[in-house]
Amino acid sequence: MKLKGKTALVTGGGSGIGTAIAGGLIKEGAKVCITGRSKDKLEKVAAGFPKDQITICAGSVTSLDDIQRMMDATIKFGGRIDVLVNNAGIDPGGTVVDLDPKIWQEVMDTNLTGPFLTMKKVIPHMIANGGGSIINIASLGGTVALPGMAPYCTTKAGLIMLTKQVALDYGPQKIRVNVVCPGATRTKMLEDSLQGLAKAMNTDLDGAFAVMSKPLPLRRVAKPEEMCGICNFLAGDESSFMTAATILVDGGASVVDVSGAALSNVGVNWGA
């Protein structure tokens, strides 16, 4: 119960990684407010946890008014905000030529401007309470380019730099800001994105995930729950000297060279 006495606000908590992170924080004793656009999804998630440890607030991170309501709901529930997890995100694909500018702007508004707005509102409250921990959820796609994912990768790369900037600017006020970059994680959002790959390969989603994970050192994609440990650590006092860190939780994907992977997948080494 290392987080007992702390209260967290988790955006995008109605599904996938956000739900898992909220559950991990609750398991360690924190009180959590989960937010998202769908009240029904939030209610279903909340029903699986103790009522005295979770509350919900439906809204969009693209709206300052909604963010204020999220803050108010969290403070009303737990008395303060010690931890902010910026997890809300969307992942429409597209190249710069093919992409509808409206889709580009929607991804920017949700994935990058959203965390900017939540931090803008929450940081003054944290400063008044003596500090806090902010955990931004970016992606491996913020450190390497992914085919046909121009808006997603751009926003996640921007979030990594925004994290560093905020950590620099507000470290003196005891605000710690770190960014977690998950690799491929089996969420509903990623399953939806892989439907085209599965169809092209005449296979099911399991087959698509197998192809995706074959080059990885661990030979599999992550479960959402595997993002909990690092977030619990960053939320708690054991990480008190960590800020501005970019943490990859990617099964080793970041070290894979595509040419080398083609060899290793068939059991051949360089020079053999």
N, C-alpha and C positions, 0 to 999 in steps of 0.2 A: 504493500500500500504506500509506495513512495510518493504518490501524488495526492495523498489525502490532504484536504484543506485547500487545494487548488481548483480553480474554475477555468474551463476552456471553452472557447467558441470555435467550432469547426464548420467551415463552409463546405458546401457540397457533401453534406453528411448523409444524404438520403440513399446512397448506393455506393458500391465498389470500394475504392480505397478510403474514401471519407468515412463510410460506415465502419470499416475495419479500424481505422485510427481512433474514432470515437469509442469503439468498444475496448480498445487497448487502454485508453486513458481512464475509462470507467473501471476497468479491472484493477488498475493501480490506485483507485480511490478518488479520482477526480470527479467533480460535477461537470457536466458537459451540455452545452446548447448546440444542437445540430441545425443547420440551415440548408435551404435549397428551394427550388422553385415549386416543387410539388409537395403540398401539404400531406397528401395521401401517403406518399413514399416516406416522409418523415415520421408520420404516425405509426406506420408499420415497423420502421426501425426502432422507434422509441418503445414500442410494445414488448420488445425483447430484452429490455434492461430495467433495473430497479427504478421505480418512479421518482425516488428521492435523489437519483443521480443523473437524470436526463430530462431535458426539456427541448422543445422545438420552436422554430420561428421561420415560417415560410417567407421567402423573398429572394430578390436578385442582388448579386454583388455589383451589378452595374448601376444600382440606384443608391444614392446617398441616404435617401429617406428610409429605404429598406434596411440599409446597414445600421442606421440609428436604431431602428426597431430591434434588430438582432442584438445590438449592444445592450439595449434596455432590457430585453428578455433575459440575457445572460446575467446581467448585474442583479436583476430582480431575483433570479433563481439562486445564484451563488454568492452574491454580495460584491463581486468584483470580477475582473478578467485578468487572469494570470498568464494565460496561454491563448494565442491565436494561431489556428491552423488554416492557412489559405489553400484549400484543396479544390474548390470549385473550378471546373474547366470543361471545355468542349474540344472536339478534335475533327472537324470537317477537313477533308483533304482538298488538294488542288495545287496546280502550278501557277506561277504568276500570270501566264498568258490565259489560262483557262478559267481562273478563279473569278467568280462574281465579286466585285468590290464590296457588296453588302455582306457577303459571307466573311470576307477578310476583316471587315470592321467588327462584325459580331464576335469573331474569335479574339480580336484585340481587346474589345470591351470586356469580355468575360475573363480571359486568361491573364491579361496583364493590367488593364485598367482596374479590374475588380480588386486584385490584391493591393494596388496602389490606394484605392478608395478605403478599403477596410483598414489598412495601416494608418492612413490619414486620420481616421476617426478613432481608432483604438489606442494609438500610441500616447496621445495626451492623457487618456485615462490611466494607462499603465505608468506613465511618469508620475502622476499624482499619487499612485499607490506604491511607489518605490521601485518600479521596474517590472519586467515581464519577459516572456520568451515567445518569439514569433517563428513559426515553422512554415515556410513556403514549399508547396509541392510542385516541383517543376517536372522534369523528365530527362531521361537519357537523350531524348530528342532536342533538348536544349544545349547539348554539348556536341552532337553530331547531326548531320543532315539525314533526313529520311525521305525516300523517294515520294514525290507528290504530296508532301506535308508542309508546304511553305508557310502557311499561317501558324500552324501549331508549333513548329520548330522555332519560328521567329519569336513567338510570344514566350516560349519556355526559356529561350536564351536571354530574352529581355528580363524575365523574372529572376534569373540567376544574377544578373548585374544589378537589378533593383535591390535584391537582397543585400548585396555587398554595400551598395550605397547607403541603404537605411541603417545597416549595422555600423557603418562608419559615422554617420551623422548622429546616431542616438545611443551609441555605446556609453558615452559619458553619463547619460541618464539611466544607465543600468537596463537598457533594452537590448536583449540579445536576439539576433535575427540569423537564421540558418536556412539552407535550402536542401531539400531531399529530392533526388532525381531517380525515380523508379525506372527500371527497364520494363520490358514487356510483362504485363500483369494481367491475369485472366479476370477481367471485369466484363460486365455487360457492354460497356462502351467499346472495349477492344474486340469482343466477340462480334459486335455489329460491324466493326471496321474490317474484319477478316472474312466476311461473308463472300466477298468477291474473289478472294484468294482461294477459298474452299471450292467455290463453283468452278473456277478456272482449272483447278487441279482435279476436279471430279472426285472430291473427298468431302468429309465432314469437318466440323470445327476442330475436333481432336487432331485430325490429319494436318490441318492448317497450322495449328500450334506446334505440332511436331516438326514441321518444316521450318517454322520460325525459330525454334529453339535449338535445332541441330548444330549450328555453329557455336553455340554458347559453351563455355567451360562446364557449366552445371547441367547442360543438356535439357533444360526445362524452363518454362516461364514461371513467374512468381505467383503466389497466392496473395490476395489483398492483405491478409493477416500478417504477411511477412514484412509489411511496412510499419507495423506497430512498435516493434522493439526500438528502432531508431527514434521514432517520434516520442515515445515515452521517455527515452534518455534525454532528448533535447528539451522536453518540457520540464524535466526535473532539475534538481540542484546538483546532480552529479556532473552535469555538463556546464557548470557555472562559468568556466573560462573558455567556452566555445562560442564564437560568433563569426559571421561572415563565411562559414564553412559551406562548401558544396559537397554533398555526400551522395555518391552513386550507390544505389541498391539495385543492381542490374544483372546479377548472375555472371558477372565478368564480361558482359557484352562490350564494354568500352575498350577492352584490350584486343578484340578480334579484328584482324585484317582480313578483308573479304577474299583476297587471293589465297592467303594461308589457310583460311577456313575451308576453301574448296578442296585443298589437299588433305587436310586433317579429316574431313568428313569421309574420305574413302580410305583412311588409314595410311596415308603417305606423308613423309616428312620432307622438308626442304633438302635438296641434294641427294635424295635417295634414288 
